[in-house]
Amino acid sequence: MNDGNIQHIDAFLNQTLLDKLTKGYWKPVHVTNKFRSVVIITIRRLRRGKNISYSTDTRCGHNNLGYRSVCNPKDKKACCKDNKCQDIPIKECTCLTCFDERSRIYPEFYEWTPHRIKMRNNIPGVDICNGLRRLNVSSMITIGDSLIRSLTESFWKRVYRGPVTHLLYNHSSKDLIRSCRPNARNWGFRTCWLMSYVQGCNGTKFFYYTVNGIRNVSKEVRPLKEKLRALKKEHPGHMLVMADVGLHTNLSTQTVSHYLEELLDVAKDLGDTHIIYMTPYIPGLHKSPLYEKQTKEKTLNFATFFRTFTKSMNISFLDANELVKNHINWDGTHYSNGLNAAMVDVISSYIIKDL
């Protein structure tokens, strides 16, 4: 890289700032009863869609239809301890194998507040766009699974109001092609989000690229490299790449480190490109005990490994596990829009240094 590129990279790489933005607490805010009801009903609807329900007897903690069975927080016996719903106060239901949804919060009713630095909440899209233009960011790419896809949607909705273009496979069915046509109101189901893009902020290209399981790192990176090269040619300027690969590898440090090494090689080849790596979230209460390689302990160990790894590679490291540790989680993996909104503020504050 030439000196000009290094100056651009230094403008983004500030791990101390990113760590400060992700260490804090959730401060309660006033919300209307109507809004509160909508948020709670939405979580219930999402759970019904996956047949997730509370324990209907005294048994809990076991796998039930692909999810962990937990006790109803409104019941007297709301604490799941020793695989049994028991009448235990919240403050005492804290053992390593205890599960209690009473202690979980809806982030929509709170405001993320870093301990050691001031951060604006609900940063307006116009301010984000102004910051990106000031830094000559011509394209922002997000790469990964459903976690970063939902975050991508929240970020795009902050800076853009039009339709989303979904690039599908040549062999995609006619029904899928029809359902994924650009629409400003409905951005399409998850099946549409293979490669998707919008152009907002008066010219900045925002692009999403799906990566789930990684069987062959070089084979996975090759088409992505060509896509990024084409985007760079079409939109010269600084490129930001944000990735969250990891969960679908069962938190394989070897596979993900190899992937990031190859992605970094691509970034160096393109020039004027910076990578932000977001580690997977710790699991929620409903995460099935069958996922033995995706436990809270292994997720945190994975994050610890990549904090050191990314530092040696000059990659920004985003660990949001303090944000999610006490949250309502609707299926054990996915969190609500309130978390995504806070994450947009954290990422925006880091990128444009708008504090």
BALOBA-1460 file (C-alpha; in Angstrom, 3 decimals):
// residues 355
<rec num="1" residu="m" x="0.000" y="0.000" z="0.000"/>
<rec num="2" residu="n" x="1.131" y="3.518" z="-0.698"/>
<rec num="3" residu="d" x="1.336" y="6.196" z="1.970"/>
<rec num="4" residu="g" x="-1.985" y="7.705" z="0.886"/>
<rec num="5" residu="n" x="-3.777" y="4.446" z="1.549"/>
<rec num="6" residu="i" x="-2.116" y="4.114" z="4.962"/>
<rec num="7" residu="q" x="-3.415" y="7.567" z="5.905"/>
<rec num="8" residu="h" x="-6.958" y="6.476" z="5.004"/>
<rec num="9" residu="i" x="-6.610" y="3.275" z="7.022"/>
<rec num="10" residu="d" x="-5.392" y="5.215" z="10.068"/>
<rec num="11" residu="a" x="-8.495" y="7.403" z="9.818"/>
<rec num="12" residu="f" x="-10.637" y="4.322" z="10.517"/>
<rec num="13" residu="l" x="-8.510" y="2.078" z="12.723"/>
<rec num="14" residu="n" x="-9.043" y="3.166" z="16.336"/>
<rec num="15" residu="q" x="-9.605" y="0.080" z="18.465"/>
<rec num="16" residu="t" x="-9.630" y="2.040" z="21.700"/>
<rec num="17" residu="l" x="-12.605" y="4.068" z="20.472"/>
<rec num="18" residu="l" x="-14.486" y="0.980" z="19.277"/>
<rec num="19" residu="d" x="-13.946" y="-0.752" z="22.624"/>
<rec num="20" residu="k" x="-15.268" y="2.294" z="24.487"/>
<rec num="21" residu="l" x="-18.396" y="2.350" z="22.311"/>
<rec num="22" residu="t" x="-19.186" y="-1.295" z="23.117"/>
<rec num="23" residu="k" x="-18.663" y="-1.108" z="26.889"/>
<rec num="24" residu="g" x="-21.631" y="0.357" z="28.698"/>
<rec num="25" residu="y" x="-25.148" y="-0.236" z="29.970"/>
<rec num="26" residu="w" x="-28.776" y="0.023" z="28.857"/>
<rec num="27" residu="k" x="-30.497" y="3.100" z="30.285"/>
<rec num="28" residu="p" x="-34.322" y="2.919" z="30.538"/>
<rec num="29" residu="v" x="-36.245" y="5.380" z="28.365"/>
<rec num="30" residu="h" x="-39.902" y="6.284" z="28.189"/>
<rec num="31" residu="v" x="-41.932" y="4.420" z="25.560"/>
<rec num="32" residu="t" x="-45.661" y="4.377" z="25.003"/>
<rec num="33" residu="n" x="-47.746" y="1.382" z="26.030"/>
<rec num="34" residu="k" x="-48.712" y="0.949" z="22.382"/>
<rec num="35" residu="f" x="-45.083" y="0.721" z="21.280"/>
<rec num="36" residu="r" x="-44.267" y="-1.630" z="24.150"/>
<rec num="37" residu="s" x="-47.123" y="-3.889" z="23.110"/>
<rec num="38" residu="v" x="-46.023" y="-3.924" z="19.450"/>
<rec num="39" residu="v" x="-42.472" y="-4.977" z="20.392"/>
<rec num="40" residu="i" x="-43.635" y="-7.808" z="22.657"/>
<rec num="41" residu="i" x="-46.196" y="-9.063" z="20.127"/>
<rec num="42" residu="t" x="-43.538" y="-9.054" z="17.393"/>
<rec num="43" residu="i" x="-41.264" y="-11.331" z="19.458"/>
<rec num="44" residu="r" x="-44.200" y="-13.670" z="20.126"/>
<rec num="45" residu="r" x="-45.062" y="-13.788" z="16.434"/>
<rec num="46" residu="l" x="-41.487" y="-14.608" z="15.452"/>
<rec num="47" residu="r" x="-41.391" y="-17.406" z="18.003"/>
<rec num="48" residu="r" x="-44.703" y="-18.831" z="16.836"/>
<rec num="49" residu="g" x="-43.285" y="-18.936" z="13.313"/>
<rec num="50" residu="k" x="-40.631" y="-21.374" z="14.553"/>
<rec num="51" residu="n" x="-42.889" y="-23.257" z="16.974"/>
<rec num="52" residu="i" x="-40.991" y="-21.909" z="19.968"/>
<rec num="53" residu="s" x="-43.031" y="-21.995" z="23.159"/>
<rec num="54" residu="y" x="-42.491" y="-21.993" z="26.907"/>
<rec num="55" residu="s" x="-42.422" y="-25.232" z="28.852"/>
<rec num="56" residu="t" x="-45.905" y="-26.677" z="29.309"/>
<rec num="57" residu="d" x="-44.878" y="-28.822" z="32.281"/>
<rec num="58" residu="t" x="-42.180" y="-28.619" z="34.942"/>
<rec num="59" residu="r" x="-39.403" y="-29.852" z="32.619"/>
<rec num="60" residu="c" x="-37.065" y="-27.310" z="31.048"/>
<rec num="61" residu="g" x="-33.565" y="-26.779" z="29.740"/>
<rec num="62" residu="h" x="-33.804" y="-29.617" z="27.225"/>
<rec num="63" residu="n" x="-34.035" y="-29.510" z="23.432"/>
<rec num="64" residu="n" x="-37.597" y="-29.114" z="22.177"/>
<rec num="65" residu="l" x="-38.208" y="-28.975" z="18.412"/>
<rec num="66" residu="g" x="-34.719" y="-27.545" z="17.868"/>
<rec num="67" residu="y" x="-34.765" y="-24.972" z="20.677"/>
<rec num="68" residu="r" x="-34.138" y="-24.951" z="24.419"/>
<rec num="69" residu="s" x="-37.270" y="-25.218" z="26.521"/>
<rec num="70" residu="v" x="-37.476" y="-22.419" z="29.106"/>
<rec num="71" residu="c" x="-40.060" y="-21.563" z="31.744"/>
<rec num="72" residu="n" x="-42.783" y="-18.964" z="31.268"/>
<rec num="73" residu="p" x="-41.520" y="-15.726" z="32.912"/>
<rec num="74" residu="k" x="-45.069" y="-14.887" z="33.985"/>
<rec num="75" residu="d" x="-45.490" y="-18.138" z="35.921"/>
<rec num="76" residu="k" x="-44.629" y="-18.509" z="39.589"/>
<rec num="77" residu="k" x="-42.136" y="-21.220" z="38.690"/>
<rec num="78" residu="a" x="-40.173" y="-19.113" z="36.204"/>
<rec num="79" residu="c" x="-36.632" y="-20.228" z="37.069"/>
<rec num="80" residu="c" x="-35.251" y="-23.184" z="35.134"/>
<rec num="81" residu="k" x="-32.806" y="-24.915" z="37.458"/>
<rec num="82" residu="d" x="-31.628" y="-28.514" z="37.277"/>
<rec num="83" residu="n" x="-33.902" y="-28.978" z="34.245"/>
<rec num="84" residu="k" x="-36.982" y="-28.150" z="36.281"/>
<rec num="85" residu="c" x="-39.158" y="-25.018" z="36.508"/>
<rec num="86" residu="q" x="-38.910" y="-23.822" z="40.097"/>
<rec num="87" residu="d" x="-40.235" y="-21.054" z="42.317"/>
<rec num="88" residu="i" x="-36.946" y="-19.181" z="42.837"/>
<rec num="89" residu="p" x="-36.514" y="-15.359" z="42.980"/>
<rec num="90" residu="i" x="-34.751" y="-13.697" z="40.051"/>
<rec num="91" residu="k" x="-31.721" y="-12.725" z="42.141"/>
<rec num="92" residu="e" x="-31.199" y="-16.338" z="43.201"/>
<rec num="93" residu="c" x="-31.712" y="-17.876" z="39.739"/>
<rec num="94" residu="t" x="-28.142" y="-17.174" z="38.683"/>
<rec num="95" residu="c" x="-26.292" y="-20.500" z="38.562"/>
<rec num="96" residu="l" x="-24.318" y="-21.411" z="35.423"/>
<rec num="97" residu="t" x="-27.012" y="-23.876" z="34.343"/>
<rec num="98" residu="c" x="-29.978" y="-21.660" z="35.299"/>
<rec num="99" residu="f" x="-32.229" y="-20.057" z="32.664"/>
<rec num="100" residu="d" x="-34.594" y="-17.234" z="33.571"/>
<rec num="101" residu="e" x="-36.263" y="-14.937" z="31.032"/>
<rec num="102" residu="r" x="-37.496" y="-12.595" z="33.776"/>
<rec num="103" residu="s" x="-34.048" y="-10.994" z="33.909"/>
<rec num="104" residu="r" x="-33.942" y="-10.297" z="30.155"/>
<rec num="105" residu="i" x="-34.718" y="-6.870" z="28.701"/>
<rec num="106" residu="y" x="-36.179" y="-5.568" z="25.447"/>
<rec num="107" residu="p" x="-33.562" y="-3.137" z="24.043"/>
<rec num="108" residu="e" x="-36.343" y="-1.128" z="22.405"/>
<rec num="109" residu="f" x="-37.249" y="0.140" z="25.898"/>
<rec num="110" residu="y" x="-33.686" y="1.223" z="26.681"/>
<rec num="111" residu="e" x="-30.861" y="3.342" z="25.303"/>
<rec num="112" residu="w" x="-27.316" y="2.022" z="24.899"/>
<rec num="113" residu="t" x="-25.003" y="4.242" z="26.940"/>
<rec num="114" residu="p" x="-21.211" y="3.713" z="26.873"/>
<rec num="115" residu="h" x="-19.466" y="4.118" z="30.251"/>
<rec num="116" residu="r" x="-16.459" y="6.175" z="29.204"/>
<rec num="117" residu="i" x="-17.528" y="8.129" z="26.157"/>
<rec num="118" residu="k" x="-20.582" y="10.056" z="24.969"/>
<rec num="119" residu="m" x="-22.447" y="8.608" z="22.007"/>
<rec num="120" residu="r" x="-25.412" y="9.990" z="20.144"/>
<rec num="121" residu="n" x="-28.399" y="7.677" z="19.820"/>
<rec num="122" residu="n" x="-30.513" y="7.419" z="16.681"/>
<rec num="123" residu="i" x="-27.916" y="9.267" z="14.593"/>
<rec num="124" residu="p" x="-29.796" y="10.736" z="11.590"/>
<rec num="125" residu="g" x="-29.052" y="9.236" z="8.191"/>
<rec num="126" residu="v" x="-28.065" y="12.614" z="6.800"/>
<rec num="127" residu="d" x="-25.284" y="12.897" z="9.399"/>
<rec num="128" residu="i" x="-24.044" y="9.386" z="8.599"/>
<rec num="129" residu="c" x="-24.021" y="10.204" z="4.880"/>
<rec num="130" residu="n" x="-22.177" y="13.482" z="5.460"/>
<rec num="131" residu="g" x="-19.555" y="11.631" z="7.474"/>
<rec num="132" residu="l" x="-19.083" y="8.962" z="4.806"/>
<rec num="133" residu="r" x="-18.693" y="11.611" z="2.090"/>
<rec num="134" residu="r" x="-16.229" y="13.560" z="4.218"/>
<rec num="135" residu="l" x="-14.117" y="10.396" z="4.495"/>
<rec num="136" residu="n" x="-14.472" y="9.646" z="0.770"/>
<rec num="137" residu="v" x="-16.232" y="6.328" z="1.427"/>
<rec num="138" residu="s" x="-17.569" y="5.290" z="-1.967"/>
<rec num="139" residu="s" x="-18.737" y="1.791" z="-0.997"/>
<rec num="140" residu="m" x="-19.655" y="-0.093" z="2.166"/>
<rec num="141" residu="i" x="-19.808" y="-3.887" z="1.972"/>
<rec num="142" residu="t" x="-21.290" y="-6.253" z="4.574"/>
<rec num="143" residu="i" x="-20.400" y="-9.943" z="4.395"/>
<rec num="144" residu="g" x="-21.828" y="-12.812" z="6.404"/>
<rec num="145" residu="d" x="-24.907" y="-14.556" z="7.728"/>
<rec num="146" residu="s" x="-28.364" y="-13.599" z="8.978"/>
<rec num="147" residu="l" x="-27.000" y="-11.640" z="11.957"/>
<rec num="148" residu="i" x="-25.154" y="-9.122" z="9.823"/>
<rec num="149" residu="r" x="-27.937" y="-9.180" z="7.224"/>
<rec num="150" residu="s" x="-30.460" y="-7.881" z="9.777"/>
<rec num="151" residu="l" x="-27.912" y="-5.283" z="10.894"/>
<rec num="152" residu="t" x="-27.371" y="-4.339" z="7.242"/>
<rec num="153" residu="e" x="-31.098" y="-3.765" z="6.762"/>
<rec num="154" residu="s" x="-31.207" y="-1.479" z="9.807"/>
<rec num="155" residu="f" x="-28.190" y="0.494" z="8.602"/>
<rec num="156" residu="w" x="-29.569" y="0.889" z="5.084"/>
<rec num="157" residu="k" x="-32.949" y="2.026" z="6.385"/>
<rec num="158" residu="r" x="-31.158" y="4.771" z="8.318"/>
<rec num="159" residu="v" x="-29.564" y="6.228" z="5.155"/>
<rec num="160" residu="y" x="-31.878" y="5.138" z="2.311"/>
<rec num="161" residu="r" x="-35.606" y="4.965" z="1.545"/>
<rec num="162" residu="g" x="-35.898" y="3.384" z="-1.916"/>
<rec num="163" residu="p" x="-36.060" y="-0.194" z="-3.267"/>
<rec num="164" residu="v" x="-33.381" y="-2.880" z="-2.809"/>
<rec num="165" residu="t" x="-31.928" y="-4.724" z="-5.800"/>
<rec num="166" residu="h" x="-31.401" y="-8.447" z="-5.179"/>
<rec num="167" residu="l" x="-29.012" y="-10.376" z="-7.417"/>
<rec num="168" residu="l" x="-30.204" y="-13.977" z="-7.627"/>
<rec num="169" residu="y" x="-28.729" y="-17.131" z="-9.109"/>
<rec num="170" residu="n" x="-29.374" y="-17.926" z="-12.770"/>
<rec num="171" residu="h" x="-31.224" y="-21.083" z="-11.737"/>
<rec num="172" residu="s" x="-33.510" y="-19.273" z="-9.244"/>
<rec num="173" residu="s" x="-37.190" y="-20.110" z="-9.598"/>
<rec num="174" residu="k" x="-39.590" y="-17.731" z="-11.327"/>
<rec num="175" residu="d" x="-41.557" y="-17.387" z="-8.082"/>
<rec num="176" residu="l" x="-38.447" y="-16.317" z="-6.183"/>
<rec num="177" residu="i" x="-37.452" y="-13.857" z="-8.896"/>
<rec num="178" residu="r" x="-40.958" y="-12.403" z="-8.844"/>
<rec num="179" residu="s" x="-41.034" y="-12.081" z="-5.036"/>
<rec num="180" residu="c" x="-37.598" y="-10.419" z="-4.934"/>
<rec num="181" residu="r" x="-38.315" y="-7.620" z="-7.392"/>
<rec num="182" residu="p" x="-37.245" y="-4.175" z="-6.136"/>
<rec num="183" residu="n" x="-39.868" y="-2.664" z="-3.879"/>
<rec num="184" residu="a" x="-39.451" y="0.400" z="-1.686"/>
<rec num="185" residu="r" x="-41.875" y="-0.832" z="0.984"/>
<rec num="186" residu="n" x="-40.980" y="-4.517" z="1.135"/>
<rec num="187" residu="w" x="-37.296" y="-5.337" z="0.813"/>
<rec num="188" residu="g" x="-37.938" y="-9.043" z="0.374"/>
<rec num="189" residu="f" x="-37.689" y="-12.208" z="2.441"/>
<rec num="190" residu="r" x="-34.366" y="-13.638" z="3.626"/>
<rec num="191" residu="t" x="-34.292" y="-15.907" z="0.560"/>
<rec num="192" residu="c" x="-33.832" y="-12.790" z="-1.585"/>
<rec num="193" residu="w" x="-30.719" y="-11.689" z="0.275"/>
<rec num="194" residu="l" x="-27.929" y="-13.516" z="-1.555"/>
<rec num="195" residu="m" x="-26.230" y="-10.485" z="-3.047"/>
<rec num="196" residu="s" x="-28.144" y="-7.248" z="-2.603"/>
<rec num="197" residu="y" x="-27.395" y="-3.579" z="-2.988"/>
<rec num="198" residu="v" x="-28.669" y="-0.026" z="-2.805"/>
<rec num="199" residu="q" x="-27.102" y="3.280" z="-3.725"/>
<rec num="200" residu="g" x="-27.636" y="5.902" z="-1.068"/>
<rec num="201" residu="c" x="-26.000" y="8.981" z="0.437"/>
<rec num="202" residu="n" x="-25.913" y="10.590" z="-3.027"/>
<rec num="203" residu="g" x="-23.702" y="7.965" z="-4.594"/>
<rec num="204" residu="t" x="-22.332" y="5.590" z="-1.940"/>
<rec num="205" residu="k" x="-22.813" y="1.929" z="-2.896"/>
<rec num="206" residu="f" x="-24.040" y="-0.328" z="-0.086"/>
<rec num="207" residu="f" x="-23.644" y="-4.018" z="-0.893"/>
<rec num="208" residu="y" x="-24.511" y="-7.197" z="1.041"/>
<rec num="209" residu="y" x="-22.883" y="-10.560" z="0.261"/>
<rec num="210" residu="t" x="-24.053" y="-13.801" z="1.897"/>
<rec num="211" residu="v" x="-21.512" y="-16.115" z="3.505"/>
<rec num="212" residu="n" x="-22.706" y="-18.893" z="5.790"/>
<rec num="213" residu="g" x="-20.736" y="-22.109" z="6.154"/>
<rec num="214" residu="i" x="-17.193" y="-22.099" z="4.737"/>
<rec num="215" residu="r" x="-16.011" y="-25.436" z="3.337"/>
<rec num="216" residu="n" x="-13.190" y="-24.183" z="1.145"/>
<rec num="217" residu="v" x="-11.837" y="-20.747" z="2.044"/>
<rec num="218" residu="s" x="-10.108" y="-20.007" z="-1.271"/>
<rec num="219" residu="k" x="-13.146" y="-21.138" z="-3.227"/>
<rec num="220" residu="e" x="-15.417" y="-18.938" z="-1.107"/>
<rec num="221" residu="v" x="-13.221" y="-15.848" z="-1.393"/>
<rec num="222" residu="r" x="-12.620" y="-16.083" z="-5.157"/>
<rec num="223" residu="p" x="-16.079" y="-14.860" z="-6.356"/>
<rec num="224" residu="l" x="-16.168" y="-12.280" z="-3.567"/>
<rec num="225" residu="k" x="-12.823" y="-10.936" z="-4.724"/>
<rec num="226" residu="e" x="-14.150" y="-10.450" z="-8.249"/>
<rec num="227" residu="k" x="-17.273" y="-8.744" z="-6.939"/>
<rec num="228" residu="l" x="-15.254" y="-6.357" z="-4.730"/>
<rec num="229" residu="r" x="-12.885" y="-5.607" z="-7.600"/>
<rec num="230" residu="a" x="-15.826" y="-4.698" z="-9.840"/>
<rec num="231" residu="l" x="-17.344" y="-2.498" z="-7.108"/>
<rec num="232" residu="k" x="-14.025" y="-0.745" z="-6.572"/>
<rec num="233" residu="k" x="-13.699" y="-0.039" z="-10.280"/>
<rec num="234" residu="e" x="-17.264" y="1.230" z="-10.477"/>
<rec num="235" residu="h" x="-16.968" y="3.301" z="-7.281"/>
<rec num="236" residu="p" x="-13.366" y="4.475" z="-6.785"/>
<rec num="237" residu="g" x="-12.626" y="5.795" z="-3.332"/>
<rec num="238" residu="h" x="-12.452" y="4.300" z="0.123"/>
<rec num="239" residu="m" x="-14.118" y="0.904" z="0.626"/>
<rec num="240" residu="l" x="-15.333" y="-0.315" z="4.020"/>
<rec num="241" residu="v" x="-15.812" y="-4.072" z="4.443"/>
<rec num="242" residu="m" x="-17.637" y="-5.448" z="7.492"/>
<rec num="243" residu="a" x="-17.806" y="-9.215" z="8.064"/>
<rec num="244" residu="d" x="-19.248" y="-11.519" z="10.731"/>
<rec num="245" residu="v" x="-18.362" y="-15.021" z="9.451"/>
<rec num="246" residu="g" x="-17.988" y="-17.552" z="12.254"/>
<rec num="247" residu="l" x="-21.265" y="-18.919" z="13.579"/>
<rec num="248" residu="h" x="-21.866" y="-21.307" z="10.671"/>
<rec num="249" residu="t" x="-18.325" y="-22.672" z="11.022"/>
<rec num="250" residu="n" x="-19.200" y="-23.699" z="14.594"/>
<rec num="251" residu="l" x="-16.775" y="-21.031" z="15.802"/>
<rec num="252" residu="s" x="-13.764" y="-22.551" z="14.091"/>
<rec num="253" residu="t" x="-10.859" y="-20.182" z="14.766"/>
<rec num="254" residu="q" x="-8.769" y="-21.936" z="12.117"/>
<rec num="255" residu="t" x="-11.337" y="-21.554" z="9.347"/>
<rec num="256" residu="v" x="-12.280" y="-17.964" z="10.186"/>
<rec num="257" residu="s" x="-8.687" y="-16.783" z="10.645"/>
<rec num="258" residu="h" x="-7.833" y="-18.273" z="7.230"/>
<rec num="259" residu="y" x="-10.862" y="-16.516" z="5.732"/>
<rec num="260" residu="l" x="-9.875" y="-13.160" z="7.245"/>
<rec num="261" residu="e" x="-6.295" y="-13.571" z="6.039"/>
<rec num="262" residu="e" x="-7.504" y="-14.072" z="2.483"/>
<rec num="263" residu="l" x="-9.994" y="-11.216" z="2.805"/>
<rec num="264" residu="l" x="-7.193" y="-8.965" z="4.024"/>
<rec num="265" residu="d" x="-5.101" y="-9.956" z="1.002"/>
<rec num="266" residu="v" x="-8.006" y="-8.859" z="-1.183"/>
<rec num="267" residu="a" x="-8.211" y="-5.547" z="0.701"/>
<rec num="268" residu="k" x="-4.488" y="-4.923" z="0.224"/>
<rec num="269" residu="d" x="-4.771" y="-5.759" z="-3.459"/>
<rec num="270" residu="l" x="-7.664" y="-3.317" z="-3.895"/>
<rec num="271" residu="g" x="-5.990" y="-0.596" z="-1.855"/>
<rec num="272" residu="d" x="-7.729" y="2.032" z="0.281"/>
<rec num="273" residu="t" x="-9.902" y="-0.637" z="1.905"/>
<rec num="274" residu="h" x="-10.526" y="-1.241" z="5.603"/>
<rec num="275" residu="i" x="-12.045" y="-4.310" z="7.295"/>
<rec num="276" residu="i" x="-14.207" y="-4.410" z="10.421"/>
<rec num="277" residu="y" x="-14.719" y="-7.904" z="11.868"/>
<rec num="278" residu="m" x="-17.780" y="-8.466" z="14.069"/>
<rec num="279" residu="t" x="-17.621" y="-11.524" z="16.294"/>
<rec num="280" residu="p" x="-20.809" y="-13.645" z="16.694"/>
<rec num="281" residu="y" x="-23.171" y="-12.839" z="19.557"/>
<rec num="282" residu="i" x="-23.405" y="-15.063" z="22.622"/>
<rec num="283" residu="p" x="-26.450" y="-17.354" z="22.425"/>
<rec num="284" residu="g" x="-29.817" y="-16.466" z="23.897"/>
<rec num="285" residu="l" x="-31.811" y="-18.625" z="26.306"/>
<rec num="286" residu="h" x="-33.574" y="-20.544" z="23.549"/>
<rec num="287" residu="k" x="-30.381" y="-21.779" z="21.883"/>
<rec num="288" residu="s" x="-30.696" y="-25.556" z="21.783"/>
<rec num="289" residu="p" x="-28.259" y="-27.475" z="24.037"/>
<rec num="290" residu="l" x="-27.553" y="-29.604" z="20.951"/>
<rec num="291" residu="y" x="-25.336" y="-26.780" z="19.649"/>
<rec num="292" residu="e" x="-22.436" y="-27.823" z="21.849"/>
<rec num="293" residu="k" x="-19.893" y="-25.849" z="19.798"/>
<rec num="294" residu="q" x="-21.852" y="-22.576" z="20.060"/>
<rec num="295" residu="t" x="-22.147" y="-22.180" z="23.831"/>
<rec num="296" residu="k" x="-21.677" y="-18.886" z="25.645"/>
<rec num="297" residu="e" x="-18.243" y="-19.944" z="26.904"/>
<rec num="298" residu="k" x="-17.030" y="-21.004" z="23.457"/>
<rec num="299" residu="t" x="-18.420" y="-17.827" z="21.870"/>
<rec num="300" residu="l" x="-16.511" y="-15.675" z="24.361"/>
<rec num="301" residu="n" x="-13.325" y="-17.721" z="23.861"/>
<rec num="302" residu="f" x="-13.731" y="-17.241" z="20.109"/>
<rec num="303" residu="a" x="-14.021" y="-13.478" z="20.637"/>
<rec num="304" residu="t" x="-10.912" y="-13.434" z="22.829"/>
<rec num="305" residu="f" x="-8.918" y="-15.226" z="20.131"/>
<rec num="306" residu="f" x="-9.979" y="-12.795" z="17.395"/>
<rec num="307" residu="r" x="-9.358" y="-9.713" z="19.505"/>
<rec num="308" residu="t" x="-5.667" y="-10.647" z="19.429"/>
<rec num="309" residu="f" x="-5.739" y="-11.922" z="15.842"/>
<rec num="310" residu="t" x="-7.346" y="-8.799" z="14.352"/>
<rec num="311" residu="k" x="-4.974" y="-6.513" z="16.250"/>
<rec num="312" residu="s" x="-2.010" y="-8.164" z="14.548"/>
<rec num="313" residu="m" x="-3.732" y="-7.740" z="11.157"/>
<rec num="314" residu="n" x="-4.822" y="-4.070" z="11.543"/>
<rec num="315" residu="i" x="-8.471" y="-5.121" z="11.323"/>
<rec num="316" residu="s" x="-11.042" y="-3.313" z="13.474"/>
<rec num="317" residu="f" x="-12.614" y="-5.718" z="15.985"/>
<rec num="318" residu="l" x="-16.263" y="-5.270" z="16.967"/>
<rec num="319" residu="d" x="-17.333" y="-7.302" z="20.005"/>
<rec num="320" residu="a" x="-20.955" y="-6.544" z="20.878"/>
<rec num="321" residu="n" x="-21.400" y="-9.249" z="23.497"/>
<rec num="322" residu="e" x="-21.749" y="-6.748" z="26.329"/>
<rec num="323" residu="l" x="-24.659" y="-5.212" z="24.444"/>
<rec num="324" residu="v" x="-26.537" y="-8.511" z="24.128"/>
<rec num="325" residu="k" x="-25.763" y="-10.328" z="27.381"/>
<rec num="326" residu="n" x="-29.120" y="-9.591" z="29.088"/>
<rec num="327" residu="h" x="-31.390" y="-9.319" z="26.056"/>
<rec num="328" residu="i" x="-34.589" y="-10.999" z="25.015"/>
<rec num="329" residu="n" x="-33.641" y="-13.255" z="22.124"/>
<rec num="330" residu="w" x="-36.442" y="-14.754" z="20.101"/>
<rec num="331" residu="d" x="-34.835" y="-18.012" z="18.918"/>
<rec num="332" residu="g" x="-31.495" y="-18.368" z="20.700"/>
<rec num="333" residu="t" x="-29.538" y="-16.775" z="17.835"/>
<rec num="334" residu="h" x="-31.334" y="-13.654" z="16.602"/>
<rec num="335" residu="y" x="-31.965" y="-10.492" z="18.573"/>
<rec num="336" residu="s" x="-34.538" y="-7.764" z="18.016"/>
<rec num="337" residu="n" x="-34.496" y="-4.533" z="16.026"/>
<rec num="338" residu="g" x="-33.678" y="-2.555" z="19.166"/>
<rec num="339" residu="l" x="-30.237" y="-4.132" z="19.246"/>
<rec num="340" residu="n" x="-29.717" y="-3.470" z="15.532"/>
<rec num="341" residu="a" x="-30.605" y="0.199" z="16.022"/>
<rec num="342" residu="a" x="-28.014" y="0.531" z="18.792"/>
<rec num="343" residu="m" x="-25.434" y="-1.308" z="16.673"/>
<rec num="344" residu="v" x="-26.025" y="1.155" z="13.819"/>
<rec num="345" residu="d" x="-25.219" y="3.988" z="16.245"/>
<rec num="346" residu="v" x="-22.072" y="2.218" z="17.491"/>
<rec num="347" residu="i" x="-20.816" y="1.500" z="13.965"/>
<rec num="348" residu="s" x="-21.706" y="4.957" z="12.684"/>
<rec num="349" residu="s" x="-19.997" y="6.623" z="15.639"/>
<rec num="350" residu="y" x="-16.883" y="4.557" z="14.997"/>
<rec num="351" residu="i" x="-16.753" y="5.150" z="11.257"/>
<rec num="352" residu="i" x="-17.484" y="8.853" z="11.161"/>
<rec num="353" residu="k" x="-16.187" y="9.635" z="14.670"/>
<rec num="354" residu="d" x="-19.439" y="11.482" z="15.370"/>
<rec num="355" residu="l" x="-19.455" y="11.685" z="19.169"/>
